[in-house]
């Protein structure tokens, strides 16, 4: 799978289509989705108990990663696009709110 990804060949993995549908339903575009995971890499997971890094999954023969949780991130696109928060600040707000509930 890694070789196919390096070649730029799309690889279907179980659950990816479902994840894309869930993200789209929350208001994510591919660029927003990528932006969220880029800012999550910049946030220290130890700063937030709710950081998805704590639920990182690795499946044999698949790229390891953190799961997309629609319930957790459903407000993030609105915070960025409509409320004007930076992607990083919006992610920290979502994580902070999830930690406090």
Backbone as XML, in Angstrom:
<?xml version="1.0"?>
<chain id="A" units="angstrom">
  <residue number="1" name="UNK">
    <atom name="N" x="0.816" y="-1.180" z="0.000"/>
    <atom name="CA" x="0.000" y="0.000" z="0.000"/>
    <atom name="C" x="0.871" y="1.259" z="0.000"/>
  </residue>
  <residue number="2" name="UNK">
    <atom name="N" x="1.943" y="1.247" z="0.781"/>
    <atom name="CA" x="2.810" y="2.430" z="0.836"/>
    <atom name="C" x="3.407" y="2.735" z="-0.526"/>
  </residue>
  <residue number="3" name="UNK">
    <atom name="N" x="3.810" y="1.713" z="-1.252"/>
    <atom name="CA" x="4.389" y="1.918" z="-2.588"/>
    <atom name="C" x="3.349" y="2.527" z="-3.525"/>
  </residue>
  <residue number="4" name="UNK">
    <atom name="N" x="2.114" y="2.071" z="-3.442"/>
    <atom name="CA" x="1.057" y="2.615" z="-4.290"/>
    <atom name="C" x="0.803" y="4.087" z="-3.960"/>
  </residue>
  <residue number="5" name="UNK">
    <atom name="N" x="0.814" y="4.408" z="-2.700"/>
    <atom name="CA" x="0.609" y="5.804" z="-2.298"/>
    <atom name="C" x="1.751" y="6.673" z="-2.809"/>
  </residue>
  <residue number="6" name="UNK">
    <atom name="N" x="2.980" y="6.190" z="-2.695"/>
    <atom name="CA" x="4.125" y="6.965" z="-3.205"/>
    <atom name="C" x="4.021" y="7.186" z="-4.713"/>
  </residue>
  <residue number="7" name="UNK">
    <atom name="N" x="3.445" y="6.231" z="-5.430"/>
    <atom name="CA" x="3.265" y="6.371" z="-6.883"/>
    <atom name="C" x="2.091" y="7.289" z="-7.212"/>
  </residue>
  <residue number="8" name="UNK">
    <atom name="N" x="1.300" y="7.628" z="-6.214"/>
    <atom name="CA" x="0.138" y="8.457" z="-6.457"/>
    <atom name="C" x="-1.088" y="7.660" z="-6.864"/>
  </residue>
  <residue number="9" name="UNK">
    <atom name="N" x="-1.047" y="6.362" z="-6.650"/>
    <atom name="CA" x="-2.162" y="5.498" z="-6.998"/>
    <atom name="C" x="-3.139" y="5.451" z="-5.831"/>
  </residue>
  <residue number="10" name="UNK">
    <atom name="N" x="-4.411" y="5.763" z="-6.094"/>
    <atom name="CA" x="-5.385" y="5.681" z="-5.001"/>
    <atom name="C" x="-5.498" y="4.248" z="-4.482"/>
  </residue>
  <residue number="11" name="UNK">
    <atom name="N" x="-5.615" y="4.132" z="-3.196"/>
    <atom name="CA" x="-5.724" y="2.827" z="-2.547"/>
    <atom name="C" x="-6.994" y="2.820" z="-1.719"/>
  </residue>
  <residue number="12" name="UNK">
    <atom name="N" x="-7.809" y="1.832" z="-1.958"/>
    <atom name="CA" x="-9.046" y="1.716" z="-1.179"/>
    <atom name="C" x="-8.765" y="0.903" z="0.072"/>
  </residue>
  <residue number="13" name="UNK">
    <atom name="N" x="-9.116" y="1.452" z="1.190"/>
    <atom name="CA" x="-8.978" y="0.740" z="2.454"/>
    <atom name="C" x="-10.349" y="0.715" z="3.113"/>
  </residue>
  <residue number="14" name="UNK">
    <atom name="N" x="-10.627" y="-0.303" z="3.887"/>
    <atom name="CA" x="-11.937" y="-0.368" z="4.537"/>
    <atom name="C" x="-12.204" y="0.884" z="5.367"/>
  </residue>
  <residue number="15" name="UNK">
    <atom name="N" x="-13.377" y="1.417" z="5.201"/>
    <atom name="CA" x="-13.792" y="2.557" z="6.015"/>
    <atom name="C" x="-13.455" y="3.921" z="5.439"/>
  </residue>
  <residue number="16" name="UNK">
    <atom name="N" x="-12.603" y="4.000" z="4.426"/>
    <atom name="CA" x="-12.226" y="5.318" z="3.904"/>
    <atom name="C" x="-13.406" y="6.027" z="3.254"/>
  </residue>
  <residue number="17" name="UNK">
    <atom name="N" x="-14.230" y="5.292" z="2.504"/>
    <atom name="CA" x="-15.399" y="5.917" z="1.878"/>
    <atom name="C" x="-16.380" y="6.397" z="2.950"/>
  </residue>
  <residue number="18" name="UNK">
    <atom name="N" x="-16.569" y="5.601" z="3.990"/>
    <atom name="CA" x="-17.453" y="5.989" z="5.094"/>
    <atom name="C" x="-16.915" y="7.239" z="5.790"/>
  </residue>
  <residue number="19" name="UNK">
    <atom name="N" x="-15.613" y="7.287" z="6.016"/>
    <atom name="CA" x="-14.998" y="8.461" z="6.641"/>
    <atom name="C" x="-15.196" y="9.695" z="5.774"/>
  </residue>
  <residue number="20" name="UNK">
    <atom name="N" x="-15.006" y="9.544" z="4.470"/>
    <atom name="CA" x="-15.198" y="10.681" z="3.556"/>
    <atom name="C" x="-16.639" y="11.175" z="3.607"/>
  </residue>
  <residue number="21" name="UNK">
    <atom name="N" x="-17.589" y="10.263" z="3.632"/>
    <atom name="CA" x="-18.996" y="10.658" z="3.713"/>
    <atom name="C" x="-19.293" y="11.385" z="5.020"/>
  </residue>
  <residue number="22" name="UNK">
    <atom name="N" x="-18.780" y="10.869" z="6.129"/>
    <atom name="CA" x="-19.010" y="11.510" z="7.427"/>
    <atom name="C" x="-18.395" y="12.902" z="7.462"/>
  </residue>
  <residue number="23" name="UNK">
    <atom name="N" x="-17.183" y="13.024" z="6.951"/>
    <atom name="CA" x="-16.514" y="14.326" z="6.945"/>
    <atom name="C" x="-17.272" y="15.312" z="6.059"/>
  </residue>
  <residue number="24" name="UNK">
    <atom name="N" x="-17.703" y="14.875" z="4.901"/>
    <atom name="CA" x="-18.460" y="15.739" z="3.997"/>
    <atom name="C" x="-19.751" y="16.203" z="4.658"/>
  </residue>
  <residue number="25" name="UNK">
    <atom name="N" x="-20.419" y="15.302" z="5.376"/>
    <atom name="CA" x="-21.661" y="15.660" z="6.069"/>
    <atom name="C" x="-21.435" y="16.716" z="7.156"/>
  </residue>
  <residue number="26" name="UNK">
    <atom name="N" x="-20.221" y="16.781" z="7.703"/>
    <atom name="CA" x="-19.880" y="17.779" z="8.728"/>
    <atom name="C" x="-19.450" y="19.108" z="8.118"/>
  </residue>
  <residue number="27" name="UNK">
    <atom name="N" x="-19.303" y="19.151" z="6.786"/>
    <atom name="CA" x="-18.895" y="20.384" z="6.128"/>
    <atom name="C" x="-17.445" y="20.417" z="5.694"/>
  </residue>
  <residue number="28" name="UNK">
    <atom name="N" x="-16.756" y="19.288" z="5.798"/>
    <atom name="CA" x="-15.359" y="19.229" z="5.386"/>
    <atom name="C" x="-15.232" y="19.103" z="3.875"/>
  </residue>
  <residue number="29" name="UNK">
    <atom name="N" x="-14.210" y="19.743" z="3.351"/>
    <atom name="CA" x="-13.740" y="19.524" z="1.985"/>
    <atom name="C" x="-12.421" y="18.786" z="2.129"/>
  </residue>
  <residue number="30" name="UNK">
    <atom name="N" x="-11.873" y="18.267" z="1.048"/>
    <atom name="CA" x="-10.554" y="17.623" z="1.181"/>
    <atom name="C" x="-9.492" y="18.557" z="1.761"/>
  </residue>
  <residue number="31" name="UNK">
    <atom name="N" x="-9.532" y="19.823" z="1.395"/>
    <atom name="CA" x="-8.537" y="20.780" z="1.906"/>
    <atom name="C" x="-8.739" y="21.014" z="3.403"/>
  </residue>
  <residue number="32" name="UNK">
    <atom name="N" x="-9.982" y="21.166" z="3.838"/>
    <atom name="CA" x="-10.234" y="21.347" z="5.274"/>
    <atom name="C" x="-9.831" y="20.106" z="6.064"/>
  </residue>
  <residue number="33" name="UNK">
    <atom name="N" x="-10.125" y="18.945" z="5.513"/>
    <atom name="CA" x="-9.776" y="17.689" z="6.187"/>
    <atom name="C" x="-8.257" y="17.603" z="6.377"/>
  </residue>
  <residue number="34" name="UNK">
    <atom name="N" x="-7.523" y="17.904" z="5.317"/>
    <atom name="CA" x="-6.059" y="17.893" z="5.403"/>
    <atom name="C" x="-5.570" y="18.935" z="6.401"/>
  </residue>
  <residue number="35" name="UNK">
    <atom name="N" x="-6.188" y="20.101" z="6.392"/>
    <atom name="CA" x="-5.793" y="21.177" z="7.302"/>
    <atom name="C" x="-5.989" y="20.767" z="8.753"/>
  </residue>
  <residue number="36" name="UNK">
    <atom name="N" x="-7.109" y="20.118" z="9.056"/>
    <atom name="CA" x="-7.353" y="19.673" z="10.426"/>
    <atom name="C" x="-6.253" y="18.734" z="10.900"/>
  </residue>
  <residue number="37" name="UNK">
    <atom name="N" x="-5.906" y="17.752" z="10.094"/>
    <atom name="CA" x="-4.898" y="16.795" z="10.527"/>
    <atom name="C" x="-3.503" y="17.404" z="10.552"/>
  </residue>
  <residue number="38" name="UNK">
    <atom name="N" x="-3.264" y="18.424" z="9.731"/>
    <atom name="CA" x="-1.986" y="19.134" z="9.804"/>
    <atom name="C" x="-1.864" y="19.878" z="11.131"/>
  </residue>
  <residue number="39" name="UNK">
    <atom name="N" x="-2.944" y="20.548" z="11.566"/>
    <atom name="CA" x="-2.859" y="21.271" z="12.837"/>
    <atom name="C" x="-2.825" y="20.305" z="14.017"/>
  </residue>
  <residue number="40" name="UNK">
    <atom name="N" x="-3.484" y="19.159" z="13.897"/>
    <atom name="CA" x="-3.421" y="18.178" z="14.985"/>
    <atom name="C" x="-1.988" y="17.682" z="15.198"/>
  </residue>
  <residue number="41" name="UNK">
    <atom name="N" x="-1.221" y="17.597" z="14.117"/>
    <atom name="CA" x="0.184" y="17.197" z="14.259"/>
    <atom name="C" x="1.005" y="18.259" z="14.975"/>
  </residue>
  <residue number="42" name="UNK">
    <atom name="N" x="0.548" y="19.503" z="14.948"/>
    <atom name="CA" x="1.279" y="20.590" z="15.598"/>
    <atom name="C" x="0.866" y="20.782" z="17.063"/>
  </residue>
  <residue number="43" name="UNK">
    <atom name="N" x="-0.233" y="20.165" z="17.461"/>
    <atom name="CA" x="-0.718" y="20.299" z="18.839"/>
    <atom name="C" x="-0.175" y="19.138" z="19.664"/>
  </residue>
  <residue number="44" name="UNK">
    <atom name="N" x="0.439" y="19.460" z="20.787"/>
    <atom name="CA" x="0.969" y="18.424" z="21.664"/>
    <atom name="C" x="-0.187" y="17.581" z="22.203"/>
  </residue>
  <residue number="45" name="UNK">
    <atom name="N" x="-0.221" y="16.284" z="21.889"/>
    <atom name="CA" x="-1.310" y="15.433" z="22.361"/>
    <atom name="C" x="-1.446" y="15.410" z="23.879"/>
  </residue>
  <residue number="46" name="UNK">
    <atom name="N" x="-0.348" y="15.629" z="24.577"/>
    <atom name="CA" x="-0.405" y="15.617" z="26.038"/>
    <atom name="C" x="-1.119" y="16.838" z="26.613"/>
  </residue>
  <residue number="47" name="UNK">
    <atom name="N" x="-1.374" y="17.833" z="25.772"/>
    <atom name="CA" x="-2.079" y="19.032" z="26.225"/>
    <atom name="C" x="-3.585" y="18.808" z="26.351"/>
  </residue>
  <residue number="48" name="UNK">
    <atom name="N" x="-4.091" y="17.787" z="25.662"/>
    <atom name="CA" x="-5.532" y="17.537" z="25.650"/>
    <atom name="C" x="-5.793" y="16.038" z="25.748"/>
  </residue>
  <residue number="49" name="UNK">
    <atom name="N" x="-6.582" y="15.649" z="26.744"/>
    <atom name="CA" x="-6.961" y="14.234" z="26.860"/>
    <atom name="C" x="-7.773" y="13.780" z="25.661"/>
  </residue>
  <residue number="50" name="UNK">
    <atom name="N" x="-8.502" y="14.702" z="25.043"/>
    <atom name="CA" x="-9.370" y="14.354" z="23.926"/>
    <atom name="C" x="-8.656" y="14.327" z="22.580"/>
  </residue>
  <residue number="51" name="UNK">
    <atom name="N" x="-7.352" y="14.597" z="22.561"/>
    <atom name="CA" x="-6.605" y="14.587" z="21.293"/>
    <atom name="C" x="-6.698" y="13.202" z="20.668"/>
  </residue>
  <residue number="52" name="UNK">
    <atom name="N" x="-7.047" y="13.134" z="19.385"/>
    <atom name="CA" x="-7.211" y="11.829" z="18.748"/>
    <atom name="C" x="-5.941" y="10.987" z="18.686"/>
  </residue>
  <residue number="53" name="UNK">
    <atom name="N" x="-4.794" y="11.594" z="18.897"/>
    <atom name="CA" x="-3.551" y="10.819" z="18.914"/>
    <atom name="C" x="-3.628" y="9.697" z="19.957"/>
  </residue>
  <residue number="54" name="UNK">
    <atom name="N" x="-4.386" y="9.939" z="21.014"/>
    <atom name="CA" x="-4.518" y="8.929" z="22.060"/>
    <atom name="C" x="-5.318" y="7.721" z="21.597"/>
  </residue>
  <residue number="55" name="UNK">
    <atom name="N" x="-5.981" y="7.864" z="20.449"/>
    <atom name="CA" x="-6.750" y="6.764" z="19.881"/>
    <atom name="C" x="-6.179" y="6.346" z="18.530"/>
  </residue>
  <residue number="56" name="UNK">
    <atom name="N" x="-4.893" y="6.605" z="18.320"/>
    <atom name="CA" x="-4.244" y="6.287" z="17.048"/>
    <atom name="C" x="-4.381" y="4.804" z="16.760"/>
  </residue>
  <residue number="57" name="UNK">
    <atom name="N" x="-4.626" y="4.509" z="15.509"/>
    <atom name="CA" x="-4.798" y="3.123" z="15.091"/>
    <atom name="C" x="-3.765" y="2.764" z="14.041"/>
  </residue>
  <residue number="58" name="UNK">
    <atom name="N" x="-3.363" y="1.545" z="14.066"/>
    <atom name="CA" x="-2.460" y="1.029" z="13.053"/>
    <atom name="C" x="-3.015" y="-0.318" z="12.618"/>
  </residue>
  <residue number="59" name="UNK">
    <atom name="N" x="-3.307" y="-0.415" z="11.348"/>
    <atom name="CA" x="-3.790" y="-1.669" z="10.789"/>
    <atom name="C" x="-2.689" y="-2.250" z="9.923"/>
  </residue>
  <residue number="60" name="UNK">
    <atom name="N" x="-2.544" y="-3.510" z="10.004"/>
    <atom name="CA" x="-1.532" y="-4.187" z="9.193"/>
    <atom name="C" x="-1.743" y="-3.832" z="7.719"/>
  </residue>
  <residue number="61" name="UNK">
    <atom name="N" x="-0.688" y="-3.493" z="7.045"/>
    <atom name="CA" x="-0.690" y="-3.149" z="5.618"/>
    <atom name="C" x="-1.429" y="-1.849" z="5.304"/>
  </residue>
  <residue number="62" name="UNK">
    <atom name="N" x="-1.676" y="-1.024" z="6.293"/>
    <atom name="CA" x="-2.288" y="0.272" z="6.036"/>
    <atom name="C" x="-1.443" y="1.362" z="6.686"/>
  </residue>
  <residue number="63" name="UNK">
    <atom name="N" x="-1.666" y="2.565" z="6.251"/>
    <atom name="CA" x="-0.952" y="3.702" z="6.804"/>
    <atom name="C" x="-1.492" y="3.964" z="8.209"/>
  </residue>
  <residue number="64" name="UNK">
    <atom name="N" x="-0.625" y="4.050" z="9.205"/>
    <atom name="CA" x="-1.121" y="4.350" z="10.554"/>
    <atom name="C" x="-1.671" y="5.765" z="10.610"/>
  </residue>
  <residue number="65" name="UNK">
    <atom name="N" x="-2.610" y="5.973" z="11.465"/>
    <atom name="CA" x="-3.148" y="7.322" z="11.569"/>
    <atom name="C" x="-4.149" y="7.458" z="12.680"/>
  </residue>
  <residue number="66" name="UNK">
    <atom name="N" x="-4.604" y="8.691" z="12.822"/>
    <atom name="CA" x="-5.595" y="8.963" z="13.847"/>
    <atom name="C" x="-6.965" y="8.934" z="13.198"/>
  </residue>
  <residue number="67" name="UNK">
    <atom name="N" x="-7.945" y="8.416" z="13.897"/>
    <atom name="CA" x="-9.270" y="8.279" z="13.290"/>
    <atom name="C" x="-9.984" y="9.622" z="13.182"/>
  </residue>
  <residue number="68" name="UNK">
    <atom name="N" x="-10.860" y="9.726" z="12.196"/>
    <atom name="CA" x="-11.739" y="10.884" z="12.095"/>
    <atom name="C" x="-12.987" y="10.565" z="12.906"/>
  </residue>
  <residue number="69" name="UNK">
    <atom name="N" x="-13.302" y="11.428" z="13.858"/>
    <atom name="CA" x="-14.475" y="11.240" z="14.701"/>
    <atom name="C" x="-15.457" y="12.362" z="14.416"/>
  </residue>
  <residue number="70" name="UNK">
    <atom name="N" x="-16.507" y="12.024" z="13.673"/>
    <atom name="CA" x="-17.463" y="13.042" z="13.226"/>
    <atom name="C" x="-18.073" y="13.808" z="14.396"/>
  </residue>
  <residue number="71" name="UNK">
    <atom name="N" x="-18.426" y="13.117" z="15.464"/>
    <atom name="CA" x="-19.036" y="13.813" z="16.605"/>
    <atom name="C" x="-18.098" y="14.850" z="17.208"/>
  </residue>
  <residue number="72" name="UNK">
    <atom name="N" x="-16.819" y="14.522" z="17.278"/>
    <atom name="CA" x="-15.844" y="15.440" z="17.855"/>
    <atom name="C" x="-15.623" y="16.653" z="16.965"/>
  </residue>
  <residue number="73" name="UNK">
    <atom name="N" x="-15.522" y="16.454" z="15.644"/>
    <atom name="CA" x="-15.086" y="17.512" z="14.736"/>
    <atom name="C" x="-16.197" y="18.191" z="13.952"/>
  </residue>
  <residue number="74" name="UNK">
    <atom name="N" x="-17.458" y="17.894" z="14.243"/>
    <atom name="CA" x="-18.541" y="18.436" z="13.436"/>
    <atom name="C" x="-18.624" y="19.962" z="13.452"/>
  </residue>
  <residue number="75" name="UNK">
    <atom name="N" x="-18.175" y="20.597" z="14.513"/>
    <atom name="CA" x="-18.239" y="22.062" z="14.592"/>
    <atom name="C" x="-16.999" y="22.745" z="14.015"/>
  </residue>
  <residue number="76" name="UNK">
    <atom name="N" x="-15.943" y="22.010" z="13.785"/>
    <atom name="CA" x="-14.679" y="22.606" z="13.360"/>
    <atom name="C" x="-14.798" y="23.399" z="12.050"/>
  </residue>
  <residue number="77" name="UNK">
    <atom name="N" x="-15.426" y="22.860" z="10.988"/>
    <atom name="CA" x="-15.529" y="23.661" z="9.755"/>
    <atom name="C" x="-16.268" y="24.984" z="9.967"/>
  </residue>
  <residue number="78" name="UNK">
    <atom name="N" x="-17.318" y="24.971" z="10.786"/>
    <atom name="CA" x="-18.057" y="26.207" z="11.058"/>
    <atom name="C" x="-17.180" y="27.216" z="11.782"/>
  </residue>
  <residue number="79" name="UNK">
    <atom name="N" x="-16.405" y="26.739" z="12.760"/>
    <atom name="CA" x="-15.525" y="27.643" z="13.501"/>
    <atom name="C" x="-14.509" y="28.309" z="12.576"/>
  </residue>
  <residue number="80" name="UNK">
    <atom name="N" x="-14.008" y="27.552" z="11.616"/>
    <atom name="CA" x="-13.000" y="28.094" z="10.690"/>
    <atom name="C" x="-13.643" y="28.966" z="9.617"/>
  </residue>
  <residue number="81" name="UNK">
    <atom name="N" x="-14.672" y="28.449" z="8.956"/>
    <atom name="CA" x="-15.241" y="29.139" z="7.798"/>
    <atom name="C" x="-16.202" y="30.268" z="8.156"/>
  </residue>
  <residue number="82" name="UNK">
    <atom name="N" x="-17.001" y="30.083" z="9.194"/>
    <atom name="CA" x="-18.025" y="31.086" z="9.504"/>
    <atom name="C" x="-17.662" y="31.978" z="10.680"/>
  </residue>
  <residue number="83" name="UNK">
    <atom name="N" x="-16.947" y="31.424" z="11.648"/>
    <atom name="CA" x="-16.600" y="32.206" z="12.838"/>
    <atom name="C" x="-15.238" y="32.881" z="12.708"/>
  </residue>
  <residue number="84" name="UNK">
    <atom name="N" x="-14.449" y="32.478" z="11.728"/>
    <atom name="CA" x="-13.177" y="33.138" z="11.458"/>
    <atom name="C" x="-11.998" y="32.725" z="12.323"/>
  </residue>
  <residue number="85" name="UNK">
    <atom name="N" x="-12.135" y="31.618" z="13.056"/>
    <atom name="CA" x="-11.000" y="31.139" z="13.853"/>
    <atom name="C" x="-9.953" y="30.503" z="12.941"/>
  </residue>
  <residue number="86" name="UNK">
    <atom name="N" x="-8.707" y="30.593" z="13.344"/>
    <atom name="CA" x="-7.660" y="29.896" z="12.597"/>
    <atom name="C" x="-7.886" y="28.397" z="12.787"/>
  </residue>
  <residue number="87" name="UNK">
    <atom name="N" x="-7.398" y="27.568" z="11.863"/>
    <atom name="CA" x="-7.565" y="26.121" z="12.024"/>
    <atom name="C" x="-7.012" y="25.593" z="13.348"/>
  </residue>
  <residue number="88" name="UNK">
    <atom name="N" x="-5.866" y="26.110" z="13.776"/>
    <atom name="CA" x="-5.267" y="25.656" z="15.027"/>
    <atom name="C" x="-6.085" y="26.047" z="16.247"/>
  </residue>
  <residue number="89" name="UNK">
    <atom name="N" x="-6.550" y="27.293" z="16.268"/>
    <atom name="CA" x="-7.367" y="27.747" z="17.393"/>
    <atom name="C" x="-8.684" y="26.984" z="17.439"/>
  </residue>
  <residue number="90" name="UNK">
    <atom name="N" x="-9.289" y="26.768" z="16.282"/>
    <atom name="CA" x="-10.539" y="26.011" z="16.232"/>
    <atom name="C" x="-10.336" y="24.589" z="16.750"/>
  </residue>
  <residue number="91" name="UNK">
    <atom name="N" x="-9.228" y="23.962" z="16.370"/>
    <atom name="CA" x="-8.944" y="22.597" z="16.846"/>
    <atom name="C" x="-8.756" y="22.587" z="18.359"/>
  </residue>
  <residue number="92" name="UNK">
    <atom name="N" x="-8.035" y="23.560" z="18.881"/>
    <atom name="CA" x="-7.833" y="23.619" z="20.330"/>
    <atom name="C" x="-9.145" y="23.855" z="21.068"/>
  </residue>
  <residue number="93" name="UNK">
    <atom name="N" x="-10.024" y="24.680" z="20.517"/>
    <atom name="CA" x="-11.331" y="24.905" z="21.139"/>
    <atom name="C" x="-12.154" y="23.615" z="21.167"/>
  </residue>
  <residue number="94" name="UNK">
    <atom name="N" x="-12.155" y="22.895" z="20.057"/>
    <atom name="CA" x="-12.901" y="21.632" z="20.004"/>
    <atom name="C" x="-12.331" y="20.650" z="21.017"/>
  </residue>
  <residue number="95" name="UNK">
    <atom name="N" x="-11.012" y="20.542" z="21.061"/>
    <atom name="CA" x="-10.384" y="19.613" z="22.000"/>
    <atom name="C" x="-10.633" y="20.026" z="23.454"/>
  </residue>
  <residue number="96" name="UNK">
    <atom name="N" x="-10.580" y="21.317" z="23.714"/>
    <atom name="CA" x="-10.825" y="21.808" z="25.063"/>
    <atom name="C" x="-12.266" y="21.529" z="25.500"/>
  </residue>
  <residue number="97" name="UNK">
    <atom name="N" x="-13.206" y="21.800" z="24.616"/>
    <atom name="CA" x="-14.598" y="21.539" z="24.945"/>
    <atom name="C" x="-14.842" y="20.039" z="25.161"/>
  </residue>
  <residue number="98" name="UNK">
    <atom name="N" x="-14.233" y="19.199" z="24.335"/>
    <atom name="CA" x="-14.404" y="17.746" z="24.481"/>
    <atom name="C" x="-13.791" y="17.260" z="25.785"/>
  </residue>
  <residue number="99" name="UNK">
    <atom name="N" x="-12.711" y="17.877" z="26.229"/>
    <atom name="CA" x="-12.060" y="17.488" z="27.473"/>
    <atom name="C" x="-12.933" y="17.860" z="28.664"/>
  </residue>
  <residue number="100" name="UNK">
    <atom name="N" x="-13.641" y="18.977" z="28.562"/>
    <atom name="CA" x="-14.408" y="19.463" z="29.702"/>
    <atom name="C" x="-15.783" y="18.810" z="29.817"/>
  </residue>
  <residue number="101" name="UNK">
    <atom name="N" x="-16.201" y="18.077" z="28.802"/>
    <atom name="CA" x="-17.524" y="17.448" z="28.885"/>
    <atom name="C" x="-17.441" y="16.026" z="29.319"/>
  </residue>
</chain>
